[in-house]
Amino acid sequence: MPHPRRARTWVPPVPRIGGPGSGTGRAAGPLVIFLAALVAIVPQLIRGNSCGHDFDVHLVSWLDCANAWRHGIVYPHWTPSANWGAGEPRFVFYPPLTWMLGAALGFILPWSLAPIALTFFIFAGAGLATRALALEACNDAVSTLAGCAAIFSGFTLFTAYERAAFPEFMGGITLPLVVLYVLRERFPSGSLIRRAFDGSTVPLALALGCAWLSNAPLGVMASYLLAALALLWALLRKSWAPVMRATVATLLGFGWTAFYWIPSALERKWVDIRQAYEDPGYNFENNWAFARHANPVLALHDVVLHTASMISVTMIAVALAALLVCRRRGTLPVQTTTSARLWIPLAAIPIVVLFLLFPISRPVWRLLPEWRFLQYPWRWMEAVEAPMAIFFAAALWPRVQRARIVIACACGAAFLAATVYAGRVFFQVCNPEDTVASTLTDLRTGAGFEGMYEYEPPNTDRSMIAMNLPAACLVDDPTLELGKQDDDGNLVWDASQKTCQATFPAVTGWETDPEHLRIRAATTQAGFLVLRLLSFPAWSVRVNGELMRDLPQREDGLLAVPVPAGEVNVTADWVITPDVILSRWVTAVSALLLLAVFFFERRRASSPRLS
């Protein structure tokens, strides 16, 4: 006899804030979000790019990535224009999502518009992600208002304009999606497997992976946020399903992004990565909310810290005040439903973040792995944007139909005022040498750009690399310092200094082949060729076909290669290291598993049996 089908368990409909008749429509809501994102970038459309704190670093990464693509390198590892043309392994350690998106936009648009376009897309993505999270308990109108509020929140505008921190900016997209897929439950009843694998596992794995591929501190925040919310949600739902879903999603999320994080983790010993968190300005101990420091080096840092602190406490205050208004108005559902309990983890986020902003949370920062890489406690405000926006919209949205137009107009005026404020206060005017046009000129002339301390070889100082170095400089002493300080304090080399016995151009260099260097020289005596190339173990250096090992170390970190007298052919080729091969296999296997889980969840979701 065929097995009889069990009847579906009826679940009462979830009440939505705003009422069923106040929606903006599935198409109208996203359109409003895109319009809001367009309004948010108006200052840049009028005044040009805002050269925030990280603008030049990211622009150079985009340009180097685009150059690598032109030479057929799909996933570049070396940033050749850094350190005045000596390069650095930035692409090994810096997550690829935004520098690839920026490079792609640069292929489609003029380079001056690429940063503005990326800002627009991240604004819109943050609004849509917040709206999607809000739709779990609110109607379309309230959810769309929440999405707009997320775009115009102080921290979003601050990150976009004053900091130009595009990778960190992506947290407005990835973190709400992590929260959404941790808390979403399509099947409140049924077996543990059915409740755990309900269609949210794959999106959760993708959201977590995208956080890691955007920004390493963001990945750390997303991972801990996922774990904490899964445990809290499991307690509230009295089920292990959220923990099971989160565990599988975490394994898959780390698996499919292994092509990035495995080399990044295993090759840390090849660079001075500690400078990313040991520098006084980047140490979390110097970034507690409203901290003040006697060290004059931190004077400008304290100004930015005060701004970030004011934004942080204001957003948390708005979130908690709006939550209280919702409770007093009875806006939040009180019956035992998924949407009622949804407000508990959302409310917990700003409360916990408030605790993390102050020195009382020091034990947490010291004990939990990788938290030192977050650098700034106020980075956790990325996680507060969506809950604050949802509480704000839910508290403000009126029950009376006529009042909704007034509220919508008032919010529109407030959002416009926030944009004007960002354009006047947060907007950073570009110095002449930092403009897109100037950067393009320096790239095309081969002048190169300043590098990043955390990617220099251990026990070296990249500030000792002189500008205008030749591709190869013949010296007797491999430790000889090249270059002298000019009137502006810059270390510059020129032929009149006579530090090089002879110089030789590159047959192929980073302008023509980013991961291969060729030098042909005719030397009158044996010595050392100091290459304009930063040392890194992935470089395979050969002289006349013979592999060079145990090269002498220079203080500036450049490669010094011993050469005989006569005709010399020096090659330096980027090679695929074993950890990269391992990472690609892990990514391939995890991608297949991700696909298998996707089809498994689809099959169970469509099955009428609650097994």
N, C-alpha and C positions, 0 to 999 in steps of 0.2 A: 504494500500500500504506500502511496506517496505520503511524505511527511506533511502534516497539516501546517499551513502558515499561521503564525501567530499574529494576532491583531496588533496594529500600531498603537502605542501608548499615546493618548491625547495629552498634549501640553498646552496649557492656557496661553493665549497670545500675550506677548510682552507689551505692557503699556509704554508708549513713547512720549517723551517730553515734547510739548507743543501741540499735541493732539493730532489725530489722523488727517484732519482737513487743512493743516497749515503748511503742507510741504511745498517746496519750490519746484519740484519736478526733478526727475533723474538727470535730464539734460541741462536744465537751467542752473542747478547747483554747481556742477563743474564749470560751467561758463562764467558764473559769478566769481569763482575761485581764480580762473585765468585772468579775468578783468582786474581783480584785486592785485594779482601778481604784477600785472602790467602797470598799475598805478604805483606799486612799490618801487619800480625801477625808473620812474620818471626823472628823479634827480640825475641819474646816470645818463639817461637819454638826452638831457639838457646840457649837463656839464661834462660829460665824458666819464671815463673810468674813475672809480674811487680807489686810489692807491693805498689801501689799508696796509696793516702791518706785514701781512704775508703775500701781498699781491705780486711783487717781483719774483719771489721764489717760485710761485705756482706758474706764472707766465713763462718763465725760463723752462720749467719742466714740460709744459705744453709744447713749446717750440722744439725742444730736443726730442720729444716723442714724435712729433710730426716729421722731423728730419730723419729719424730712424725708420719710420714707415716709408718714407720716400726711397729708402735704400733696402726695402724688403724685410726689415726686422719687425716682425709682428708684435713681439713682446720684448721691448728693449730692457736692458739691465743697467746700462751705463749712461750717465748724464754728462756728455763730453764737454759742454761749454762751461761747466762749473770750474771754479778755481783758476780762472783766467785761461781756460783751455786745457788744463790738466785733467779735468773731469773728476767724477766721484761716483760711487755705486748707489746713488740716491734711489734709483728705480728698483733696486733689490729690497730696500727697506721701507720705502714710502708706498703705501697702498695705491693700486693703479687706477681705481675707478674714476676719480676726478681728473687726473692728468691725462687719461685717455679721452674722457669726454671733452676736456678743453682742447686737446689736439684735434679731435674730430670736428668740433665747431670751427676751429681755425681753418680747416680745409673747406668748409662750406661758406663761412662768413669772413669779412675782413677781420684781421686780428684785433683791431680796436673794438669790434663788436662782440667778439667771442666771450670775454668775461661778463659782459652785460647779459648776453643770451643765457649763459650758464646760471647767472644769478636769477634770472627770470624763471628758468625751469626748476631750480631748487625752491624758490618761493612757491611756485605753483604746486610742486610735489609735496611740500610741507603742508600746504592748505588741503590738498586732496587726501593726504594720509590722515590728518587730524579729522577731517570730515568723515572718512571711512570708520575711524574709531568711534566718533560720536554717534554714528548711525546705529550702533549697537543698542543705544538706549534713547536716542532722540530722533525726531522726525527730520525731514530734509531741510526745512528752514533753519531750525536750531543748529543742525550739523553744519550747514553752509556758513552760518554766522561764526561758528566755532573755527572753521577752516580759515576764514578771513582774519579772525582774531589772532590765530597762530602766526599768520604772515606778518601782521603789524605789531606783534609783541616786541617789547624792548630788546630782548636778547637776540631775536632773529634779525632785526634791523642793525643792531650793534655788530653782530657777527658778519653781516653782509657788507656794511659800509666801513666801519672803523677797523675791522680786523681783516676783511677780505679772506677769511679762512674758509675757502670753498669745501675742503674735505670735512671739517668740523660742522660746517653749515648743513651737510647732508644728514646730520642727526635729526633735523626736523622732519625728514622723510622716514628714515629707518626705525627710529625709536617708537613712534606711534604705531608702526606696523608690527613691531615686536610685541608691544602691549596688546594690540588687537588680536593677534593670533595665539598669544598665550591665554587670553581670557575668553576667546570665542568658543562657544559650545553649540554645535548644531544638533547634538543628540544628548539632552540632559538626562536621559534614562537609557537603559540597556546595559550590555556587558562592558567590562573595562576596556576591552580592545575596541569595541565600537565607539565608545566615548572618547578614547584617546586618539584613534585614527579616524577623525571625522572630516578630513579635508583641510585641516589647518597645519598639519605637520610640514608639508612641503613649502607653503608660503612662509612659515616661521623660519625654516632653514634658510630660505632665500633672503629673508629680511636680515637675519643675523649675519649671513655671509656678506651681504652688501654693506653692512655696518663695518665689518672688518676690512673690506676692500676699499672703503672710503677713507678711514682714519683709524689708526691704531688705538688712540685713547677712546674713540667712539666705539670701537669693537669691544674694549674692556668694559665700558659702561653698558653696552647692549647685553653682554654675557651675564654680568651680575644682575642687571635688571630682569632679564629672562628668568634666572634662577630664583630670585627673590619673589617675583610675582607668581611663578609656578607653585612654589611652596605655599604662599599665602592663599592662592586660589584653591589649592588642594585642601587646605584646612577649611575654607569657607564652603566648598562643595562637598566635603567629606568623601573625597574620592582621590585615588592615586592617578587618575587619568591625566590631569594637567602635568604631573611630574613625568609620567611616561612620555607624553607628547613632547615636553620640553627636552627630555634626555635624548630622544631619537633625533629631534630637530637640531640639537646642539652638535651631535656627532656628525650628522649630514652637513650642517652648516660649516663646521670646521673642515670636513672632508673635501667638499667641492671647492673650497678656497685654499687648499693646501699648496697649490702652485705658488701662492704668495707667501703664506706665513711660515712654511717649513724652511725655505732658504733664509727668510728674514730672521727666524729664531736661531737657526744653526750657524749662520754667518755673522752673528753679533760680535763674536770674539775677534773678527777681522777688522773691526772699526771701533772707534771710541764712543760707543752708543751711550755711555753713562752721561755724557755732556747734555743729553736731551732732558735729563731731570736733575743733574747735580749743579748746573749753572744757577746762581742765586735767583735770577728772574724766573726760572722754570721749576724751582723747587716748591712743592706744595706747602712747605713750612712758611714760605714767604708770601703766600697767596690766600691766607685766611681773609674772610670778609672784613673790610674796613681796616686792614692792617696798615701800620705806618712804620717806616724804617729810617734809621739815622744814616745809613749808608747812602752817600750822594749818587752812587751808581744806580740806585733803585728809585731815584726821584721821579722819573718819567713813568717807570713801572707802577709806582704808587698812584699816579693820576689815573691810569687805565684801571687799576685795581679798584679804586674808589667808584669809578663809573660802573664797572661790572657789579660791584657790591650793591650799589643803589638799585640797579636794574633787578638784581636777584631778589632782594628782600621785597621790592615792590611787587614783582610778579607773584611771589609766594603769598604775600598779603592779599593780593587780588584773588588768588585761587581759594584761599581759606575763607575770606569774607564772602565770596560768591557761593561757596559751599554752604555756609551758614544761612545765607539768604534763601537758597534752595530748600533747605530743611524747614525754615520758618514758613515759607510759602506753601510747603507741601508739594513742591515740584518733584522731589525725588520719590520714586515708588516706595511704598512701605511694605507691601506684601512680599512673601518669600519667592522672589523670582530672580532669574539670572541678572536682569537689568538692575534690580535693587542692590544685589551684592557687587555689581560691577563698580559702583561708586566707592566701595571700600578700598580696593587697591589703587584706584585713581587718586583718592584722597591721601593715601599713604605716601605717594611719591613726593609731593611738595613738603610734607612733614619731615620725611627722612632726609631730603635734600637740604632743608634748613639746618638740620643737625650736622650734616657733612660740611657746611660752609664755615664752621667755627672750630677753634682748637680743641674743644671738648671731644671731637671725633678723631683726634690724633691716633689713638690705638688702632682704629679701623684702618686708617691710611697706612700705618706701619706694618700691620699684620697681614692684610689681604694681598695676595700675589698680584703683581703688575700695577698696583694702584699708583705707584710713584710716577708711572708714565702718563698719568692724567695731568700732571703738572699744576693745573689750576682747579681748586675745588669748585669754582663757579662754572666749570664746564658741565657740571651736572644739570645746569639750567636747561640744557637741550632736552632733558627728560621731563621738565616741568612745563614746557611750552604747550603741549597738547592737553594735559589735565587742566591747566589754567584756562585755556581757551574754551574748553567744554563747560567748565563750571561757570565761566563768565557768560557764555551764551545762554545756558540753561537758567541762570538767575535773572538775566535781563529780558528774556523773551516773554512778552505779556500774553495773558490768556485772551484778552479782548482783541478782536480782529482789527478794529480801527486804530488801536494803539501801535500795532506792529509796523505800520508805515512810518510813524514818528520815530520809533526805536531804530528802524533800519536807516532812516536819514541821519539820526544822531550818531549812529555807529559809523556810517560813511564819512561824516564830518570828522569824527575822532580819528579814523584811520588816515584820512587825508592829512590831518594835522600831524600825526605821527610820522608820515612820510616827509612832510616839510621839515619837521624837527631833525629827522635823520639826515636830510639833505643839507641842513645848515650846521649841525653839531657833529654828527658821526662821519660825514663825508670828508675824505682825506684828499686834498689837492696833490697831484703828482708833481714831484720835483722833476726838473728837466731831464735828468739822467734816468728817471724811472718810468717815463712815458712808454707806451707801446712802440711808438715810432723810434725812440732812442734805443730801446731794447732790440728791435729788429736790426737797426744799424750796427750795433755792437755784435750781434750774432753773425751778420753777413760779412763783417770785416775780420772776424776771427778773434776779436778782443777778449771775448769770454766774460764771465760774471763771477761774483763772489760765491764761494762754496758754503757748506754747512759744517760746523765743527764736529757734529756727532758722526759724520761719515768719513772723517780722516783716519788714517791708520793709527793704531795705538802708539803712544809715546812719540807722537809727531805733532807739529803745529802748522796747520795749513795757512796761517797768516804769514808764514815765511816764504810762501810761493810768490815769486815776483811776477808782475805784469810784463807783457810783451816778450816773454821768453821765446827763443827759437825752438823748433821741433826737437833738435838734438844739440847738445853743447858738449864739446870735448874738453875734459879736464884731467889733471893728474891726480887730484885729491877728490875722491867721490863724495866727501862731506863738505866740499867748498860751498860757501853761501853765495848764491847768485842774486844780483840786484842790490840797489841802494835806495835809501829813502829820498824822495823828492821833496820839494818845498811844501807839498800838501800832506806829507807824512805817508805817502803810498810807497810801497816797495816796488821799484821799477828796474828792469834790466835794459841796457842798451850796449851796443858794441864798443863804445868808447870806454867802458869800464874795464875791458880786457880781462874779464873773468873767464871767458871761453877762449881756448887756444884755437878753436875752429868751430863753426856752426854749420848745420846741415838741415835743409828743408825736408819735409815729409813727402814721400812719393804718394802715399795715401794717408790722410789724417782724418780728424773727426768731422771736418766739413764735408768730406767725400765718402767716408766709410766709418761710422761711429764706433764699430767694435773691432777694427783692424788698423794697425799702424805699420807703415813700411818706411824704413830709413836706409838709404844707400849712401855710404860715405867712403872717402879715400883718405885715410889717416896717415900722417907721416911718422907717427910713433904710437906705441901702445898706451892705453889710458882707459878712461871711462867716458861713456856717452851718457850724459844726464838727459833723460827724455822728458818732454813736457807731457808727462803721464803719471797720474797718481798711482802709487803701489796698491795692488789688491791681488789676492791669491788666484782669482779667476783669470788673470792675465798670464798667458803662456808666452814667455819671451825666449827668442832664439837668436843666436848670432852665427851667421853662416850655416844655418841649419841645426846647430847644437843647442839643446835646451839648457837654459841658464837656471841654476838653483842657488839658493843662499846668497842673494844679492845684498850688497852693503846697504845699510839703512841710512837715510838722510833725515835731517831734522825737519825738512819741509815735506817729507813723505814721497818725493818724486823717485822714480826708478833710475838707478845708476847701474849701467850695464858695462862690464869689462869688455874691451875690444882690443884686438891685435893691431899692429901696423899693417897698412895696405888696404885692399878692397874689403869693405865690410858691408854685410847685408843684415840689418837688424829688423826683426818682425815681432810684433806684439799682437796676439790674437786672443779674443775673449773665448773661453772654453766653457762647456756645460759641465758643471761639477756634479758629483754623485748625489748630493742632496737635492739638486734641481731635478734630476732624473727620478728620484724617489717621490718628490712632490707631484710630479706629473702623473705618475702611476696612481698615487692616492687620489688625486683629483678625478682621474678617469673612472676608477672603481666607484668612488663616491657619487659621481654623476649618474652612473648606471643604477646604483642603489636608490638615488633620489627619484629617478624615473620609475623604478619598480614600486616605490612607496606611493608615488603619484597615482599609478594605475590601481594599486591595491585600495587606496582611499576612495577613488572614484567608484570602484566596484562595490565596496561596502556601503558607500553613501547611497547608491542606487538600489541596494538590496532591500526588499520589503521586510526581511526577517530581522528581528532585534536579537541577534545571537551574540 
